[in-house]
Amino acid sequence: MGKLCKTDNRGLQGNFENKIGHCPNVMEPILFAGIILLILYFLLARQDFVKSIYYLIPLLPLDNRIYFNWGFERATPVRWALVGVILFFLFSSARRFGKLKLLKSLKELRHSLGKDKFLGLLVVVWLIRLLSTIWSLDFASSVNINIFFTEIVLLYLVLKKAFLEKGQEFVAKSLKIYFLTGVILALWSPVQYWFYKFQDRVLPGVWPLPNSPVRIGSLFWDINHYGAFAVTIVFLGVAYLLSVKRKKAIFILPAFLITAISLGMTLSRSAFIGFAGGFFVFICGMFYGRRIKQILLGLAVLLTILGIGFLAIDRGVVKVPKNLYERFFSLNFSYRVWDDSINAHSALILGSWQILEDNPVIGGGYGSFDKKFRLTPNIKDYFSLDPVEDAKIPAHSVWFEALSATGFVGAVPFYLLIGLLFASLYQKTLVVLKLGKSLSLIPLGVLCGLTAIFLSGIFYSYNLEFFFFFVFIALFLSWDEYQKINLNYKTALIITFLVTLAGSFIFYKLGRPALADWDESIYAQISHNILHIKGDAFALVWREDALRDGKDFWFEKPPLYIWLTSFTYFIFGVNEFAARFVSALAGVFGVLVVYFFGRKIFGERIGVLSAVVLATTTHWIFQSRNGTLDVLTSLWILCVMLFFWLARNNPKKWKWVGIFLGLTMMTKGPIVAIPIISLVIFVLLDLLVFKSLSYRLRDTGKIILWFLIIAVPWHAVEIIRFGKEFIDSYLFYHILERSRGIEGHQNDFWWYLIVLKVWFRQWFVILIPSLILGLFAIFARDTKREVRKPLLFLVVWSLVTFLVLSASSSKIQWYLIPIYPPLSIIVGWFLIKAYSLIEDKFKIFNFKFLVDLKIIKYIVFVLIITVASIFLEFRWKSMWVAEDVNRDIAVLGATVSELNDDPSFLPRKVPIYFYSMSPGPAYYYIQRFSRPVAQNQIEDMIKSPSGKAFMAMTKESSFKKLMVKYPNPHIMVYKKEGDYVLFGKDWPQVSANFAPQFYPINPSEYDPYFFEKELFNSKWLNE
């Protein structure tokens, strides 16, 4: 092959540093090989198009750049071959369209896009990504990645042509070849390991890292990409194994085992996370298909293998290397904990969202991630975890690359495309499992593989042909069910518009301000404590001393929001953005649900305007940007009401009313009274006034059953585990006592009217005539039943919400959030009524020669309202963008928490005391043992004799007052940040970050735990 030349391979392939593709004296032969491959596949496609696809599949995983850079960077064999097939496809298509007239060709193209919604969405995503090159900061990278995605769009067309020729036979054969390719590829992994272990040679695809077990990636460049590929093969293997006859199973079993072992050799945590998700789907599918015997047999085999393994480890027969153990117990995505690689991926994901925060509508440009990411606040954290300043940083997430690159405008069609794929395959799987035919588990195996690859895709962007090939084949496998799904382009456009509108406000610089006092920072800290195994999901802990002293567990609210936030920490790392993500996402989904609800009861036009009203409601935006419970609670209540309305005509949906009532209870407990009372009153009115026959007693039983299934388990566990402590705190104090306004939140009965006036802003002016006209329509005899009943429902819902919240003496402005969805629909209804009256009376622009003039006028009307509302919201920006009042605490707290393990700093058992500060931000940002102290306690510390050390944080003004009152030369300020200071006395050494002490002191002269024992009588320190 000639002389090899050395190249920089970033150490990822060990000692094998020769990259053939970059060697000048072998460039021409390799390039020639690629061209020959292109010509061969062109001729093969010309002879037998479908067969050319079959021969293309074995090339999909040949990705290692050392072996397979044929002439150009990333010019892998599959790309050369695919170009050949695509060229023939384009040539034949051009000839076909050339024989047709231009108008007929365009009509046929339009018909094709209209019939194939997946293709239409794919083309939309492609066009938006092409357009985003205009504002990209890296034009060359954008061109390269757009060439790749253009290839993917053409790959879909090529595969579709083959599918239309052969039908499901093409899909079945393609999956078999894909599976066989994966098995053959897996055989290379033990060869790589043998060379590494016994020949001391590191082949390409092998990744030996210091203090870590070796990882094997077969013929892939990135081992984690191979892990994702191998997961799809494993699930296909399981499906084939359980579907074929025993004679064939004898051959499939070793193939499956080889692939599973090869997957294990990758040690890819992202692939294992994906496998866990796919395995869960597989078990659910098997139960649905009533294959209980196979489930039990499989679990028995799995448990036997695990049991033998644990027994061997316990008896010392097998020793698990410490670095291997640490790798799989490092799935903790909080910064500076465990594994830097995991934390670096969290930083990349967070960086994607920070790019979106600055460019919510159109993103930062497809291919511009590296340049944009370097401008985010998170870049410093990332480089501290992965020092690759000189390397190009690619986007690392299938899900979040679309957001950072093309904003909400480009991401929503991409997510709809994925949703369409999963919905089709899910329905196909259910249908086939019900029939129970031979090979009935193949769709389930593909669904599990798809689930796995998209789960692991949270942490990696698989810009590779194998990923999209598997996605497209999954769609063709479920083609019959896909064609039944009713998704039109108008709905997709409306969803994109509404998500962009709401998301642009809600996610704008979402993670930049520090957490607010009290609720937001408290929930954030409790979620953090779960992640750090301080307490658990059923024993919530706010202050760490609850664990140290064995009391004061947190029982204020049910845990659902806390659990969800803890999960977002797992993905994004522990930061302000992750703490607010659940609420922000609920805010966007709330807008969408209002659209669907309004469309269902009044029609699409009112649905759109209702969603616009909610999306531009200042209070909704503000609270969605705050990491508290109210918007998520409002979303659940909204879903309760939507499914109640749907269930009246579709009894299968009654269970969802109970499920969402349970979720409401698990988010904010007693607030569940609002939807329950609203529904009871409406049902009574519906029975008495409208003589409805939609309700049956067993439907009520179904609602109650599902409500109890969701809400009871946590409450039961808490009562069993904590008994009287839980009942006294949760029920008697936080529900009953606090409703009487005992914590300083008392206001008069009509106070929420003032809140509505202030926070509903421009819509409050329209709300008054909306309610008047709505009430008139309800009582007017000539109003159609189809209008009266929905209006009555909305008015009852709004009125009950207002009265229930007003009846409580404890009132805070954000408690009112659940009222905005029904009011938004009422306002949307009024706006359309007003628009219709004006249109009918003045006949605005009623020119008959314009075909769709009514639609155009309506769109203009919506745009005028939207633009005016956007203008007003930006004018009132200070109301929904919170001031960064706690940034100084965040910076000072971060300085302290970074020194947790520094021996020259405080011992771990020594608390940082904080005085005259809100405890929420203090606990959250001082990520170590900390305590609040009263004035007399901090004064005792300052007055204490030499030798009694402490360190505390407070406002600079409070510190100055203390120093005036109790001057002490031993007290010093270690660091000042804005309005806050970190001060203390008598520490022998301090970090280089702080000023040096003025005087020496012998450590034996002081007791570092003195104040903790004296002031708090801590059991933990006295034991």
N, C-alpha and C positions, 0 to 999 in steps of 0.2 A: 504493500500500500504506500510505500515511500516513507520518507522521513517525517516524523511528527514534530510539531512545534508546540511549545509550552504556551499556556494561557491561564489567566486568572479565573479560577472556578469558585471563588469565595469560600473555599474549604469545604464545600458541601459534598464533594465526592472523594474526600480523603486524599490519598497519594496519587490518584489517577488524574493528572493535570493536563493531559493532552487532548485537546479538542480539535478533531479532524476538520470540522467545518471552517475553522479560521486559518488554516494552514495554507499559505499562498501556493505552494507547489503541488498541493492535492486538491485545490479548489476546483480546477477544471474537470478532473475525472468525476468528482462528487456531483458537481453541477450537471455534468453530462448524464450521470445516473438518474438524477431527478427528472431531467428532460425526457429521457427514455421511458421512465415510469409514467410520465404524463401522456406520452404518445401511446403507450401500451393500453392505458386505461381508456383513452379516447377511442381507440380502435375496438376495444372490448365492449364499450358502451354502444358503439355503432352496431356491433354484431349481436349483442344480447344485453340490453340495458339493465335488466333486473339482475342478471348474473354479475355484471360489473359492480353492483352494490354489494353483493355477497362477497366478492373478492376484496372489496374495500374494507370490510369490517375487521379482518385480522390486522390491518395497519393502524387501527384507531389508537391502541395503547403504546405505539412505538414513539415515545416522547423524549427520551433522554438526549440531551443536546450534544453530548459527547459522541454518541453513536450516530445520531440522526439529524444533524444540521447539514443538510445536503445543498450546499452552494450558498445559501443565505441564512441569516439568523432566523431560527424557528421554522426553517423550511423542511419540515418533517416529511417522511414518505407519504403519510396520509394526505398531506396538503398537496403534494405533487399529483398524487393519484386523483384526488377529489377535483382538482382543477381540470384534469383531463375529462372526467365525467361531466363536470359542469359545462365545459366548452362544447361538448357534444350536445348536451341538453339545450344550451342557448342557441347553438347552430340549428338544431332541428326545430326549436320553437320559433326562431326567426323565419325559417322557411315556411312553417305552417301559417304564421301570422302574415307573412308576405303574400300568401295566396288569397288572404281575406282583405276586404276593403278596410280602410282605417277606422271608420265609424263602427263597423261590425266588430273589429278587433278590440276597440275600446269598450264596447258593450259586453263582449265576452270576458274581458279582464275585470270589469266592474261586477259582473255576475259572479265570477270566481271569488273575488274578495268579499262580496256580500254573502255568499253561501258558506265560505270558510272563515268564521270569525277569528279563529286562532291565527290564520295567515294574515288577516286584516290587522289584528293587534300587533303581530310580529313586524309587519311593515311599518306601522305607526311608530313602534319603538325604534326601529332602524332609522326612520327619517328624522326623529327627534335627536337621536345620537349623532347622526350626520350633521344636523343643524348646530348641535352644541359645539362642534369644532370651531365655530366662529368666535366664541368667547373662551376657548381653551387657552391656557397659559403654556401649553406644550403641543404645538401644532404637529410636529413629527410623530409624537406618540399617539395623538388623536387620529392621525391618518392611518397609522399602523393598526390600531385597534378597530377602527371602522372598516378597514379592509377585511379583518378577521370576521367581524359581525356580518358584513355583506356576504362572506362565504357561508356563514351559518344560515342566513335567509335562503340562499341558493341551495344549501344542503336540504332544507325542508322541502323545497320545490322538487328536488331530485328524488328524495325519498317518497314524496307524495305521488309522483309519477309512477314509481315502481309499485307502490301500494295500490294505486288505481288499476294497474295492469293485472296484478296477481291477488289482490285482496288479503285476507287473513293468512293465506299461505305464505305470502312474503313476510309478514310479521313473525309467524312461527319459525320459519327458517332463519330469519335474521337473529332472533333471540337465541336459537340453538348455536349458530355460528359465534355469536357474541359470548355465550357461555363457554364454548369450547376454546375460544381465544383466551378468555380469562384463566381457564384451567392450565393451558399450555404456558401462559405467562407466569402463573404461580410456580411452575416447576423450576423457573430460573432463580427464585428466591433462595432455596436451599443450596444451590450451586454457588451463589454469591456468598452465602454464609460460610460455606466450606472453604472457599478461597480466603476469606477474611480470617477464619479461626485457625485453619490448619496450614495455609500456605503463606500467611502474612502478606496477603495482597488485597488491596482495596479496589474492587471493581466499581465502575460507574453505577450509581443507584444504591451504594452502600454509604451510610452516614455514621461514622464513628465520632462521638463527641466525648470530650473529657468529662469524667465523673458521671457518665450516662451509658446505658446499655446501647449496643449497636442497633441501628435501624436499617431495615432492608426494604428497598423500593422497586425491585424488579427492573423493568426497562423504562420506568418513568423518571423524569427529572426531579420532580418534587414528590417525596415519599408520601406526603399527606394526600396528594392527588391519587397516587396508587391506592392508598387506603380507601378512598371514596369509590374508586373503580372496583376494588376487590369486594366491597360490601354489596354492590349490586350483583356480583357473580355469586356470592354466598347465598343471598336470598333466592336467586334463580335456581341455584343448586338444591336448596331445600324444597322449592316448589316442584322441581322435576322429580326429586327423590320420593316425595309423597304422592305424586300423581301417576308415575309410570308403573308398569308391572314389575314383579320381583326380579325377573331375569335381567331387565335393564337397570334396575336399582343397584345390582351388584357392581355395575360399571360406574354408576353415578356417585355412589357412596364414597369411594376413594377420591374421585375428582372433587367432591364437595369438601372432604377433609383436607386435601392438599390446599385448596383455596382458603379455607378457614385458617389453616396454619400460616399460610403466607400473609393473610390479613393480620394475624397476631404478631408476625415478625416486623410489621411496619411500626408497631408501638405508637400508632397515630391516635391521639386522644380525640381529635375531631371525628375521625372515622368511627371510633368506639362509641362516641355520643350518638352519631347517626345510627349505628347498629342497634343501640339500645332503643331508640325511637322506632326503628323498623321492626324490631323484635316485639315491641309492645303492640304495634299494628297487626303483626302476624298472629299473636295470641288472640287478639280480639276477633280477627277474621276467622280463625279456627273455631272459636266458640260460636260465632255467628253461623258458620257452616256445620255446626254440631259434630265436629270431629273430635270428640272428647277423648276417645281412646288414643288417637295419635298425639294429642296434647299431653296426656298423662304419660305415655311412653317416652315422648321427647323430654319432658321434665324429669322423668326418672333417670334417663340416660345422662342428662345434664348434671343433675344432683349427684349421681354416682361419680362422674368424672371430677366434679368439684370436691366431693368428699374424699376421694382418693388423693387428690392434689393437696388438700389441707392436712390430711393424715400424714402424707409424706413429708410435708413441711414441718409438722408438729414433731414427728419422730426423728427429724434431722436427716432423712434420706435425701431430701432436696433442700437446697439453701437458696432463698430468694435474695438476689443482690440488693443491697440497700438502695442503690440508685434506681433500680427497677421499681421497688416498693414506693419510693418517693415520687416517681413519675406519675403513678396512678392514684396517689393520694394528694396530688397537687392540683386537682380540679377545683381550685378556689380562685375565682376571678377578681380578687381584690388586690389593688396595687400593693407592692412591696411585701406580698405574702407568697410563700412557696416559690413557684416557677416563673422566671422572667419571661420565658417564651409565651406562656399563657397570658401573662399580663401585657406583653407587647401586642398580642392579638386583640386584647380588649382595648388597648390604646388606639389601634388602627380602626376598630369599629367605632369607637367614640369619635375619632378624627373624621370619619365619614359623616357623622351627624353634625359635627362642628362646621364642616364645609356646607352642609345643608342649612344650618342655622344662619349662615351669612348669605346663602343663595337659595332661599326656599322654593322659588318658583322654577328657575331654570337650571339650578345646580352650577357646578364649577367647570363643566365641560368633560365630555367622554374622553378618557385618556390623559386627563390633566390632574389625576389624583396626587401624584408625587409633588408637583409644584403647589397645589392648593393645600395639601396636608402640612407642608412646611410653614404655612402661614397661620395655622391653627394654634390656640393656646396649649394644646395637648402635645405638641411636638417635643418639648423639653422632656416630658415624662417618657415619651416613646424612646428617645435616644438614650436616656438613662437606663432603659431596659434592653435595648438592642442598638448598640453603637455602630450604626451603618450610615453615618452622615454622607459618605461619598457614593453610596449605592442608590439606585433608583428604587423607590418604594412603590410597589403596585397596590391597587385596591385588593382587599383581602376578604371580600364577602359577596356572595351571589346576591344577597338581599339588599345590602346597603351600598354596593357600588352604583346601582341604578339611582339611588337617592342623591349621593354625592355628585354624580356625573351629570344628571339631567333634572334634578329637583323633583318636585311632586308631579310636574307636567309629564316627565318621562317615566317616573317610577310607577305611577298608578296604572297605566296601560300594561306595564311589565308584570305587576302584581295580579292584574285581572287575567293576564295570559296564564300565569301559574295557577291561579284559582280555577280557571276553566279546565286546565289539564287535570288537576287533582279531582275536581268534581266529576269529570268524565270517567276517570279510572276508578274512582270510588263507586260510582253507580254500576260500572261494568263488573267490578269485583262482587258486589252484592248480588247482582243478577246471576252470575255464574255460580257463586257459592250456593245459591238457592236451588239451582238446577242440579248441582252435584255431579256433573258429567266428568268424563276422563279429562285430565289436564285442567281441571277446574281451579287448581291452585296457582296456575301461571299468572293470571291477573293479580292475585294476591301477592305473589312473589315480586312482580314488577312494582306494585304499589308500595311494598315494603322497601324495595331498593330506591324508589323515588323519594319516599319519606326520609330514608337515611341520607341520601345524597344532598337533599335540600336542608336537612338539619345540620350536617357537617358544613354545608355551604354558608352557614352563619359566619364561619371563621375563614372560609376560603372562597375565592371567586374562580370557578372552574372554566376558564376561558380556553377550553380544549374541545376537540371534536367529539370525543367519546361521551362527554356530558350531554351535549345537545343531541347526539344520535340517540342516546337512551331516552331522553325526554320526548323526542319526536316519535320514536317507536312506541312508547307508552301511550301517546295520543292515538296513533293508528290502531293499537290494540283495542282501544275503547271507542273506536270511531262511531259505532252505532249509537252509543249513549251520548257521545259528544254532540251529534247532530240534533239530539232532542233538547239540548239545553237552550233556553230562550234568553240569549244575551244579544241585544242589538247595539249598534254603534252609538245611537242616541243616548242610551243609558250609560254606556262606557264614557261618553263625552261629559255627561252631567256629573258622574261620579268623579271624574278627573278634575272638573271645574270646582266642585265643592270641596274636595280634599285639598286642592291647591289653595283655595280661598281660606279655609279654616286652618290648614297646616301652616300657611305663611304667617299668620298671626301667632298661633299657639307655639310653634317651634322656633320662632325668631329669637336667636340668642338665648335659648331656653336654659342652657347650663351655665351661663356667665355669672349671674348674681349669686352670691353666697346664700345659703339656706336661711329662711326667715326664722324669727323667734317662735318658740313653742311648737305648735302642731307639726309643721313641716319638718323641722329638724329632729323632733322626737320620733316621728315615724321613720325618718331616714336612719337614725341611730339604732332603733330596734331592729330594722331590717338588716343593718350591718352586723348586729350582734348575732343574729341567726346564722349568717354566713360564716362567722368566726367561731361558731359552736359555743357561744356564750348564751346559755339557755338553749331552747330548741323551738320548733314550730308550734309546740303546745305549752311552752313555758316562756312567754315573751319577757325580755329583760330590756329595760331602758338604761338604768344605771348599773354599772358593773358591780357596785357594792351589794346589789340584791343577791348576786351569786356568792360574794365573799361573806355576807352576813346571814345568808339563808332566808331572806324575807323580802317583801316589797316587790314581788313580781308584778308585771304590768298587765292590768285587767281592764283598762279603760274602754277598749273597743274590740270587736271581733277581728280576727287576724288576716282576712283575705287580702286586703290592700298591702299589708306587711309582707305576706308571702310573695305576692306578685313583685313587689319592689326588690325583695331579696333575690328573686330570679333575674331581674334586670341588672342587679349588681354582678351576678354571675356572668352576664354577657358583656356589659359595658365597663365593669370595674366600679369601685365605690366612688361616686362623684355626684355633683349636683344634678347633672343631666339625668343620670340613672334614677336618682331619687324622685324626679318629676315626670319620668317617662310614662308611667302607667296613667297618671292623671291626664297628661297631654294626649296620649293615644285615645283615652276615653272621650276627651273633648272632641277630637276629630270624628270618632265613630258616632258620637251623639248627633253630630250634624248630619251624617249619612242616614242614621235611623230616623231622624225627623223627616228627611226627604222621602224615605220609603213609606213612613207612616202617613205623611200628608198626601202622597201619591195614592195610597190605598184608600183613604177615606174621602178625598176630594178631587183627585186627579193630579196629573203630572205637573201642571203649571203651578198649582198651589204648593205641591211638594217641594219644587225647586225654590220658590220664594220663601217658604217657611224655613228651609235650610239656610238660605242666605241671611235671613233675619237672625237665626241663632248663631251663625258663623261670625256675624258682625255685632253681636251683643257684648258690650264691654265686660260685663260681669262674668259671662261664660268664658271669654278669652282669658281674663285675669285668673280665674280660679283653675282653669285648665293648665295654666302655667305654674300652678302651685302644687307641691307634692302632698296634697291632702285628700280626704276621702270623698268629698262632696260631689265631684264630677263623675267619678266612677259609680257612686250610689245613684246619681241621676240617670246615668246610662242604663243601669239595671232596671230602675223604675220605668224608664221609657220602653225598654224591651218587654217588661211585664204588660204594659198597656198595649203595645203593638201585637203581641201574641194573643192577648185576650181578644182583641178585635178580629184577628185572623181565625182564632179557634171557634168563634161563633158559627163559622161556615165550614170549618175543617176540624172535627173533633180530635184528630191526631195531634193537634198542637196544644191541647190543654196542658200537657205535661210541662211544656216550656214556660207556662205561666208560673207553675210551682217551682221550677228550676230557678227562674230569675227572681222570684220572691225569696227563695233560699239564698241566692247570691246577694240580694239586698240586705238580708238579715246578717249575712257573714261579713258584710262590709261596714255597715253602720247601725246594726242592731235595731233599736226601736223605731227607726225611720221607716221600717217596713210597714208601719201602721198607715202611712199615707196611701200607698197603692191598695192596700186591703180595704180601708174605709171607702176610698173612691170607687172601687169595683162593686162593693156591697151596695152602696147608694145607687150607682148607675143601674145595676141589675134589677133592683127593686123598682126604679122608675121605668126601666125597659119593660118589665112585666106588667106594671100597672097602666102605663100610658100607651105603650106601643104593642102590648099584648104579645110580646116576643115568645117564640117557642124554641129558642136556641140553647136553653140551659137544661142540664140534667143533673140529678143528684150525684151520679157516679163520676161526672166530670169534676165536681167539687172535691170528691174523694181523691181523684187522681191528682188534683192540684195540691191538696194537703199532703198526700203521700210523698210527692217529689219535693215539696218544701221541707218536710221532715228529713228526708234522705240527705238533703244538702245542709240543713241548718243544725240538726241535732248532734251529729257525731262530735264536733268540736266542743259544744257545750257540755255534752256528757263526759268527755274526757277531762275537761277542766273541773267539773263537779267531783268526779271520782278522785282526781289527782290532788286537788287543793281544798275541796270541801267548803267549809264555812268561809274561809278566806276569800275564795272566788265569789261566792254568793253575796257576801257583805260588800265587797268592792265593786263587782261588776253590776249586780242587780240593784242593790239598795242605794249605793252611793252614786255610781256613774250614770245610772238610768233614772232612778227616782229622785234622789236628792238634787242632782245637778239640774234637773228640769225645772227646779224652783228658783234657779238663778243664784245659787249660793256662792259662785266664784266671780262675782262682779260683772256679770253680763246681763243684768236686768234692764229691760226697757218696756215701755207701755205697749198695749195690745196692738195699736195701729202703726208701730214703728216700722214694720216691713214695707208699708206704703212709701215711706221716705226712702228706704233702700231701693225700692223699685224705681222711684223717680230719679234717683242719683245714678243707678247702675244700669238701668235699661236704656238710659240716654235717649237717643233719637226715637227709639221704638216706643218709649212710654207715651210720647205725644200721640202716636197712632194707636196705641193700645186702648185708650179711652173710647174713641169712636168704634173701634173694633169690638169691644165688649158690649157697647150699647146696641150696635147693629146685630151682634150675635144673639143677644138676649131677645131682641125684637124678632129675629128670624125663628128662634125656638118657640116663641109663643104665638107667632102669626099662623093662622090656619092655612093660608095659601102656600106656606113653605113646604117644599117637597120633603118627604120622609127621609130621603137619602142625604139631605142637608141637616135637617133638624136633629136627627139622632147623633151624628158625629159632633155637632156643635154642643149638644147637651153633654156628651161624654167629655169633651174638652173643658167645658165650663165647670162641670162637677169636679174633674181632676184638679183644675187650677184652684177652685174655691176650697176644696178639702186641704190641698197643700198649704194654702195661705192660713186657713183657720187652725190647722193642727200645729203649724210652726208658731203662730201667734199666741196660741193657748199656753205655750210653754213660757215661763218667766225668763228662762235663759235664752237670750237672743244674740246672735252674732251674724254679721251681714252675709257670710258665705253659707249659712244654713238655708238661705232662700234659693240656692241654685236649682233644686228640682222643679221649681215653678216655670223656668224659662222654656223648656221644650213645648208644653201645651200652649203657653202664651205665644210662642213663635208661630205655631200652626194657626192660631186664631188671627194673628196679625197678617200672616201670609194669605189666609182666606179673605180678609178684608181688602188687602191690596189688590187682589185679583178682581174682587167685586167692584172696587172703585175704578180699576182699569177698564173693566167691561162696560161700566156705565158711561165713562168718558168716551170710550171707543164707539159705542152705539149712538151716543148723542151727537157727537161732532164728526163722526165718520172720518177719522183721521187718516189721511193719505189713502183713501179707499179707491185706488186705481185698479180697474178690473183686469188690465192687461198684465199685471204682475201676479204670477201663479201662487206663490206661497207668501203672500204679503202678510197674512195674519201671523204666521210664524216669525217672520222678520220683525214685525212690530213688537211682538212679545219678547223676542230676544233683545231688542233695543231697550225695551222697558226694564227688563231684568238687569241689563248692563248699566243703565242709568242709576238704578237703585244701588247696585253693587259698587259702582265707582264712587257715588256720593257717600256711601257708608264707609268705604275704605278711606276716603278723604277725611271723614269725621274721626275715624278710629286713629288715624295717624296724628290728627290734631289733638286727640286725647290720649296720646301714647303714654304719658306719665301715669295714667290710671291703670294700664294693664301691663306695663313693664316695671317690675318692682325695683325700687332703689337698692343698691348694693350696700346695705347698711352694715352687714356683718363681715365684709371682706377683710377687715383688719383682724378679726378673731380667726378667720380662716387661715390667713397667712401666718399669724403667730402660732396657732394651733398646729399647723403643718410643720413648722420648725421644731416644735416640741416632739411631735409624734415621730418624726424622722430620726430622732435621737433615742428611741426606745431601748435599743440594744447597745448603746454606747456606754461602756463601763465608767467613763469619766463623767457621765451625766447621772441622773437619778436612778437608784435601784428600782426595779419593777414594782416592789411593794410600796414604794413611796408615792403618794398621790400628788398631783398638781392641784392646788386649791384655787378656786375662783370665787371672787367676791364682787358683789354688786353687778352681776352680769346675768343675762338670760341663760338658764341652764341648758336649753335645747342646743343652740349652736356651740356652747362650751363643751358639752359632752361629745357632740359629733366631731368637732374639729380637733379636740385634744385626744387623739387616738391612743390613750393610755389611761391608767387608773387616775380618776380625778374626783374631786369632792367640792360641793358648794360650802361656803362658810358664812356665818353671820358676822355682823360687825364686832360683837364682843369677842368672837373667836379669832378673827384676824388681828384684833388689837392685842390679845394675849400672845399671839405669835410674835408680833413686832416687839412687845415689851419683854419677851423671854430673854434670859441671860445667854451669854456667849456659850456656844456648844449645842444649842437646840436649833437645828436647821429646818428650813422649809422653803418651798418655792410656790409662788402664787401668781395669778393673773387678774388684772382688774382694769378699769378705765383709768386713764392718766389723771383725770380730775379727782377721782376717789383716792388714788395713790398719794397725790399731793396733799390732800386733806389729812390723810393718816400721818404723813411725815411731819406736817405742821403740828399735829396734836401729840405725836409720839416720836420725836426725832431719835434716830438710832444710827450711829456711824457704820454699823455692820450691815445695814440694809443697803442693797444695791439693785439697780435695774440691769438685768441681763440683756434684755432686748426690748425695743420700742417699735411698735408698728401702728401708725396712724394715731388713733385715740386710745390705744390699749398698751399696757406694759406688762412684761414678765419680770417679776422681782422676787427677791428672797434674801436669805442670809446663811452664812456658815457652810457653804459647800466647798470642799477642799480643791476640787477641780471643776472646771466647766468646759463645755465644748469650745472649739476654736471659733464657732459662730458667735460666741458671746464675748463680752469684755472680760479680761482676767480679774480675779479676786484681788482686793487690796491687801489682804493679810493672810499669812499662813495659819492653818489649823490642823491639828492632828485628828485623823478620823476617829481615833479611840475616845476623843473628848466629847463626842456627841452621839446621840441615839437618833438615827434617821427616822425611826418609827414613832418617836415620842408623841407628836401631835395627833397622829392617827389613833393611838391608844388612849390618850388622855381626853381628846375632844369627842371621839366617836365610840370609844369602848369597843373597837372592832374585834369580834370573835376571831376573825381570820388571822389577825396579827398577834393575838394573845395565846393562840393554841401552841 
